[in-house]
Amino acid sequence: MASLPPRCLSFFVLFLFALLINPAISLRTSVIKLPGSDGSADTFCSSWRLAVETNNAGTWNVIPSMCVDSFAEYLNGDQYGSDYDVIADYALAFAKTVQISGDGKDVWIFDIDETLLTNIDYYRAHGYGSEAFESNSFNEWVVQGTAPAFDASLRLYNALKKLGFTIILLTGRDEDQRSCTETNLRDAGYSDWERLLLRGPEDQGKSATKYKSEQRSKLIEKGFKIHGNTGDQWSDLLGFAVADRSFKVPNPMYYIP
């Protein structure tokens, strides 16, 4: 067998030495690791959740599989409810600074799913967002109409009514789910909203950002003043015809553009 030239042999020896002192180096089989994955799973998952909430994670489909246990602990523990409470407190503090005209045109908009109503029982059975979204099973859950209220959102909702805000509900649910949605909301403790806006046939296929922006534009054209908006997705809040102040409540389980 032919021997390697001295220069090639030196390079090969150096490469083997580098491989021994740094196991991360390999030939064509190296794995690109997620940022922070060399630390604990809980640390990484907490950081990933922060990136999601601050809209820095970009478009994503499912939560990292390594984060299921961490997210289950967060969503079923005290921290999730505490995060909601803090945001509700900030929203209410802002609401108290608004001068209500008394003409019924001072509006606060709420999303529904993961904002007024929690679907945690559904997502608990589907890996807390680690499974790809399946519309048929979720629609079956919606029709049951058993989603409970978030305590913090119900508190904020009732406080806004007392302050004189007109409440408008703007959801990505379809128009044919109006009846079960209204029943679920009332059973959960919500009442006296001015309008419940759902996707009609003309809204199918639109991104949530476009659809909700268009609906807000229609409200402004009718003379409503949108002071506040609360939702769990950035697509509930961004786009055009936005509120004076928007408040994003936590939801690390899914992303809707």
matplotlib code that plots the C-alpha trace (Angstrom):
import matplotlib.pyplot as plt

x = [0.0, 1.4, 2.3, 1.0, 3.3, 4.8, 2.7, -0.6, 0.5, 1.1, -2.3, -4.0, -2.3, -3.3, -6.9, -7.0, -5.6, -8.2, -10.9, -9.8, -9.8, -13.0, -15.6, -18.0, -15.9, -16.9, -16.8, -20.0, -22.1, -22.0, -25.3, -26.2, -27.4, -30.1, -28.8, -28.5, -29.0, -25.7, -27.3, -30.3, -33.6, -35.5, -33.1, -33.2, -37.0, -37.5, -35.4, -37.2, -40.5, -39.3, -38.2, -41.7, -43.5, -41.3, -41.9, -38.2, -38.6, -40.2, -42.5, -42.7, -44.9, -44.5, -42.7, -39.3, -39.9, -37.4, -39.6, -42.8, -42.2, -41.0, -44.1, -46.4, -45.0, -45.3, -48.9, -50.2, -48.3, -48.7, -46.4, -48.8, -51.6, -49.3, -48.1, -51.7, -52.4, -49.5, -50.6, -54.2, -53.0, -51.0, -54.0, -56.4, -53.9, -53.9, -57.6, -58.1, -56.3, -58.7, -61.3, -64.6, -66.8, -70.0, -71.2, -70.5, -67.6, -64.7, -63.7, -61.6, -61.1, -60.5, -59.4, -61.1, -59.0, -56.1, -57.2, -60.7, -61.1, -58.4, -58.1, -55.5, -57.5, -57.3, -53.6, -52.8, -54.1, -52.0, -48.6, -48.9, -48.2, -45.6, -48.0, -48.9, -52.2, -55.2, -58.2, -60.8, -60.1, -59.8, -63.1, -64.7, -63.4, -64.7, -68.2, -68.3, -68.2, -66.5, -63.5, -63.2, -62.3, -58.9, -59.5, -57.3, -59.1, -62.5, -61.4, -60.1, -63.2, -65.6, -63.5, -63.5, -67.3, -67.6, -65.3, -67.6, -65.7, -67.6, -66.4, -65.9, -64.7, -62.6, -61.8, -60.4, -63.2, -65.6, -69.1, -70.7, -69.2, -71.1, -73.7, -71.4, -68.9, -71.6, -72.8, -69.3, -68.5, -71.7, -71.1, -67.6, -68.9, -68.6, -71.6, -72.7, -70.2, -71.2, -70.2, -68.7, -66.8, -66.0, -64.5, -67.0, -66.7, -64.9, -62.3, -61.2, -57.5, -56.5, -53.8, -54.9, -53.0, -54.8, -58.2, -58.1, -56.7, -59.5, -62.1, -60.5, -60.5, -64.3, -64.8, -62.9, -64.8, -68.0, -66.6, -65.3, -62.2, -60.0, -58.2, -57.1, -56.6, -55.8, -54.7, -52.4, -50.9, -48.9, -51.3, -54.1, -52.4, -50.2, -51.0, -53.0, -55.8, -54.1, -55.2, -53.7, -52.3, -52.0, -51.5, -50.2, -51.1, -48.8, -49.2, -46.2, -48.2, -48.8, -48.1, -50.7, -49.4]
y = [0.0, 3.4, 5.6, 9.2, 12.1, 13.6, 16.8, 14.8, 12.6, 15.6, 17.0, 13.7, 13.4, 16.9, 16.2, 13.0, 15.0, 17.7, 15.0, 13.5, 16.8, 18.1, 15.3, 17.8, 17.6, 14.8, 13.8, 14.8, 13.6, 16.6, 17.7, 21.3, 21.9, 24.3, 27.4, 26.7, 23.0, 22.3, 23.6, 22.1, 21.5, 23.8, 26.7, 26.3, 25.9, 29.0, 31.0, 29.6, 30.5, 34.1, 34.3, 33.2, 35.7, 38.6, 37.6, 36.8, 33.1, 33.9, 31.4, 28.0, 25.0, 22.9, 23.3, 21.5, 18.0, 18.4, 21.1, 19.1, 18.4, 22.0, 23.5, 21.1, 22.3, 25.9, 25.6, 23.6, 25.5, 28.9, 30.8, 30.7, 32.3, 34.8, 35.9, 36.4, 38.4, 40.8, 41.5, 42.0, 44.5, 46.5, 46.5, 47.7, 50.4, 51.7, 51.5, 53.7, 56.5, 56.5, 59.2, 57.4, 59.6, 57.8, 57.4, 53.7, 54.1, 53.5, 49.9, 47.2, 44.2, 40.6, 37.5, 34.3, 31.2, 31.3, 34.9, 34.7, 30.9, 28.4, 25.2, 23.7, 20.5, 20.0, 20.7, 18.6, 15.7, 16.8, 17.2, 20.9, 22.0, 19.4, 17.7, 19.3, 21.1, 19.0, 21.2, 18.5, 17.4, 21.0, 21.9, 18.9, 20.3, 23.8, 22.5, 20.9, 24.4, 23.4, 25.7, 27.6, 31.2, 32.6, 34.1, 37.1, 37.7, 37.5, 40.0, 42.4, 41.9, 42.8, 45.7, 47.2, 47.0, 48.9, 51.6, 52.0, 50.3, 48.7, 45.1, 43.6, 40.0, 39.2, 35.6, 33.4, 30.9, 30.4, 31.8, 28.4, 28.1, 31.2, 29.4, 27.1, 30.0, 32.3, 29.5, 28.7, 32.4, 32.8, 29.6, 30.8, 34.1, 36.5, 38.7, 41.9, 42.1, 44.5, 42.3, 38.9, 38.9, 35.5, 34.5, 34.4, 32.7, 35.8, 35.5, 32.0, 31.6, 35.0, 35.2, 36.2, 39.4, 40.5, 39.3, 40.9, 44.1, 44.3, 43.8, 46.6, 48.9, 48.3, 49.2, 52.5, 53.3, 53.1, 55.5, 53.2, 54.2, 51.2, 52.0, 48.5, 45.0, 41.8, 38.6, 35.6, 35.9, 38.7, 38.4, 39.4, 42.7, 43.7, 44.8, 48.0, 49.8, 48.8, 49.8, 52.6, 49.9, 46.2, 43.6, 40.1, 37.4, 34.3, 31.3, 29.2, 26.3, 27.5, 30.2, 31.7, 34.1]
z = [0.0, -0.9, 2.0, 2.5, 1.6, 4.7, 4.4, 4.1, 6.9, 9.2, 8.3, 9.0, 12.4, 13.3, 12.3, 14.4, 17.4, 16.9, 16.8, 20.1, 22.0, 20.4, 19.9, 18.3, 15.1, 12.8, 9.2, 7.4, 10.3, 12.6, 14.1, 14.2, 17.8, 18.8, 20.6, 24.3, 23.9, 25.7, 28.9, 30.7, 28.8, 31.2, 30.6, 26.9, 26.9, 29.0, 26.6, 23.6, 25.2, 25.7, 22.1, 21.1, 23.3, 22.0, 18.4, 17.9, 17.0, 13.6, 12.0, 13.7, 13.6, 16.8, 20.0, 20.4, 21.5, 24.3, 25.8, 26.3, 30.0, 30.6, 28.9, 30.7, 34.0, 33.0, 31.6, 34.5, 37.2, 38.8, 36.5, 33.5, 35.5, 37.1, 33.6, 32.6, 35.8, 35.2, 31.6, 32.7, 35.4, 32.8, 30.4, 33.2, 34.3, 30.7, 30.4, 33.4, 31.6, 28.6, 28.5, 27.8, 25.6, 26.5, 22.9, 22.8, 20.3, 22.7, 21.9, 23.4, 21.2, 22.5, 20.7, 22.0, 21.9, 24.5, 25.3, 26.8, 26.7, 27.4, 25.3, 27.6, 28.0, 24.2, 24.0, 27.0, 25.0, 22.0, 23.4, 24.4, 20.9, 20.0, 17.6, 14.2, 14.4, 13.2, 12.3, 12.5, 16.0, 17.2, 15.6, 17.3, 20.6, 19.8, 19.1, 22.6, 24.0, 27.3, 27.2, 30.6, 31.0, 32.0, 35.4, 34.6, 31.3, 32.9, 35.5, 32.9, 30.7, 33.5, 34.7, 31.2, 31.0, 34.2, 32.9, 29.9, 27.1, 24.3, 23.9, 20.5, 20.1, 17.0, 16.4, 13.7, 14.3, 11.4, 11.2, 11.4, 14.9, 16.2, 18.2, 20.1, 20.6, 22.1, 24.4, 25.5, 26.3, 28.3, 30.2, 31.0, 32.4, 29.6, 28.6, 27.0, 24.1, 21.3, 18.4, 17.8, 14.5, 12.9, 9.6, 6.8, 3.4, 2.0, 4.7, 4.1, 3.2, 4.5, 7.1, 10.6, 10.4, 7.2, 8.2, 11.6, 10.2, 7.7, 10.5, 12.6, 9.6, 9.1, 12.8, 12.4, 9.2, 11.4, 13.9, 16.6, 18.4, 19.2, 22.4, 23.4, 21.9, 23.8, 22.0, 22.4, 18.9, 17.4, 14.4, 16.7, 17.3, 14.3, 10.8, 10.2, 12.0, 15.2, 18.7, 20.8, 23.0, 22.4, 25.1, 24.2, 26.7, 26.8, 24.5, 23.8, 22.3, 18.7, 16.2, 13.8, 11.1]

ax = plt.figure().add_subplot(projection="3d")
ax.plot(x, y, z, "-o")
ax.set_aspect("equal")
plt.show()
